[in-house]
Every structure is written in C-alpha cells, then in structure tokens.
Amino acid sequence: MTGFYKGTFWKQLRSACLRRDRLCTTPGCNERAVVADHIIPRSKGGTDTLGNLRGLCIRHHNQRRQGNEPRMKGCSSDGTPHDPTHWWRT
C-alpha cells in the first residue's frame, strides 16, 4: 500500500465512492460495498476520479486481485450470458 492510500484526498474519494455504491457493483451481488476499486488500475494509467471507481464487496475485490474480473455467474468475461436463450440475447 502506497502513501497515497493514507492521504486525505484518497480517504475523501473512497468515502464518496462508498456513499454512491452502497452495494457491490458486481451484477447479482447484494453484499455491502467496502472497497473503492479502481476500474482501470492506477498501475495501468487509471485516474483517481469517482468515475474510475466502483464499490465492491471484499469477496469480489479479492477475486479481482487474483486476476479474475468479477462477473455474474453464467456470464462470459464481457458480461453476456452463456445461455443462448437468455432474454438479453433476443
């Protein structure tokens, strides 16, 4: 953890994100959001803005840290359902 995450700016940004996203933003998850996650990581040029943050529960945050993008069960990595008869596909 870098010093950035201990600073006032980050604490205020994190707080704003978690006020906005009270529940985990992973589709189908209804757990409380406890982590302000960078959608595009800082290490890959992601910005420290509210638009680049999303609230995640600890399970989905840990899943993402392990290299697995959180997604709804039964969906591909882009979020489309595997089931060809799903109403999203019609």
N, C-alpha and C positions, 0 to 999 in steps of 0.2 A: 504494500500500500504506500503510495507516494504521499508527500506532504500536502499535495493538492486536496486530497480527500479529508484532510483535517482542518482545512480553511473555512472561513465564514462563507465565501462565495458558494462552495460546494454544498455546505450544510443548508443554505437557503434554497439552492436549486433542487436538492434532494427533497426537501420538505415540500416545495411547490409540486414536484412530480408526484409524491405520495398523497398529497391532498387531491390532486386531479385524478389519479389512478388508485382508488381505494382498494380495488380488487386486482388480482393478477390479470394482465392483459393477454395472456395466452388463451386462445379460444377454448371454451369448455371448462376452464378452471375458475372456481369461485372462491379460491383461497385469498386471504388478505395479502395485499402487496406490501412487502417490507424492504425491497431492494429497488433503488432507482438505477436501472440498467441502461447503458449507452447502446442504442440500436446499432449504430456504426461505432465500433470501439475507438477510443482515443488513440490507441496504437495504430489504427488504420486511417487516421485523419478525421475521425468523428469529432463533432463540435460539442462544446459544453453548453448546450442550449436545451430548453424544455422540449423543443421539437425533436431532439435526438435522444430523448429519454423515454422510458416506459417503466411502469411499475410491474415487478414480478414477485411472485411468492418465492420463498427460499428454495423449494424443490426445482422450479423451472430455472431459477438463476444458476443453481448448481449444475443442472443439466446443460445449460448453455456454456458454462465454464469448462465443461468436459468436452466441448466441441459439438454438441448436439443441439441444434436450434429447436427451442420449444415449439411444439405444434400440437394440434388436436389429434387425438388417437384416430387412426383410419385415414389420415391425410398424408399426401406427399410433402416433400420439403417446401414446395411453393404454396401449400395450403389447400390444394384441390383434393377432393375426396377420391379415394381409390375406387370406390363403388361406382361403376359406370351408370347406374340407375339413380344415383343421388340427385335430388331436385336442383342442386347447383349446376348440374351438367345439362339440364333440359332447357 
